[in-house]
Amino acid sequence: MKDGRLLHVFDMDGTLLRGTSASLEIAARLGCLDELRALEAEFAEGAVDTRGFAAALYGLWRELTPGVVAEAFDGAPWIGGLPEVLADIRARGDRAVVVTMSPDFFADRLRGLGVDDVVASGFPPPPFRTAPDPARILVPEDKVTAVDRLRGALGLDRDACVAYGDSGSDMPLFSVLRHTVAVNATPGLRALAGAGYEGDDLRAAYALGRRLRARARTVGRGRAVRGSAVPTR
């Protein structure tokens, strides 16, 4: 990639999906919302980790089909401005990636909207015939590993990455990147982020991310000039 190009990293649940998650949208169509909400409460309390969560989904979603997944995806409340932001990223020659701990069979559908890369927990395709492999279920720290792998393949450093997230699962990534935007986020993530946005227009959050990166580049150039050696005679 040419100098100045960016890798925009988006969380999905709670960030691109406004106020909900892939699991909640699927559960609503399968009639197991109460069970899913109880499972999410256990996860929030730390009583179950992402791998335990995935194993429980396998038990709850035995009736899941590709048609239900498509309905859940198409009917989900995606944040406003998502297609426009993805189109602008592509027009600039930048790259958009979604990194989520949710199932890949749901998140991969974002490629059809213009997302270049999707990193998600690996599930067997629905209808389930086998349980998910725990080794393929992501944990929050895997977000850092995934972004480092992608940016490395593109020849970018961490300073060329802009991350957008909403909750504790984004904290490891926000801890290692300079350019971060908390979108409708928890107080803990908002305190860690470089900027914060509340609302339903991803274009505004995206503008904040680009501004963070542009400001950092301007400051960096200023420091380089001030620190340059002055030739003497």
Secondary structure by P-SEA (a helix, b strand, c coil): ccccbbbbbbbccccccccccaaaaaaaaaccaaaaaaaaaaaaaccccaaaaaaaaaaacccccaaaaaaaaaacccccaaaaaaaaaaaacbbbbbbcccccccccccccccccccccccccccccccccccccccccaaaaaaaaaaaaaaccccccbbbbbccccaaaaaacccbbbbccccaaaaaacccccccccaaaaaaaaaaaaaaaaaaaaaaaaaabbbbcc
